[in-house]
Amino acid sequence: MNVFSVPNDFGVSRIGITVTRKFGGAVHRNRIRRQIRAIIQNLTPENPGRGRDLVIHVRPEQPKVEFAILKEELYALVKRALGADSASRLSPRRQPSS
């Protein structure tokens, strides 16, 4: 999996996810997209004013791994793509306690 990050002038961050047909059928491609979207939604920057475009490219060689492992790997890749200054502001979103 590769993660690319580029600043944008919109003030909001945008996410793009690419999964080629070499990864598998539509069911497998859509499942990995849903998992990645769920992981990204749970990561929230403390300073959302800086707009960035993130492109997450899932490689065909990417093994089908458990959600927890995918989450750790994606979190590390996003931190590296955003750089040290932005990554320090990135943290998992806390679930409200009932």
Phi, psi and omega in degrees: 000140177238145176232126179245143181226133179222135176293148175234170183261012185270344180082355176233153179273146177234148182238136173234136181236125178242132176223117183281164179294341177295340180292326181154192180290176183301324181298314180292318180295316180292326179296315180293324176298315179297319179296316180296317178301318179295320179293314182295322179295333179275356175257125181230125176286143178291335179240086185283359183293333179279118180275135177221147172258123176249131174242123180251118182249116178271124182278151179298333181282351182301119179290154177282104186250167178292157183301317183297320180290318177300319180298314179298315182295315181294320178300316179296318181293321179294319178300317180292321181292325181282341181090169186295320184291316180284326183294331180292336178271352183271128180213153177297140179288136179279138176278136180294139180272142182261000000 
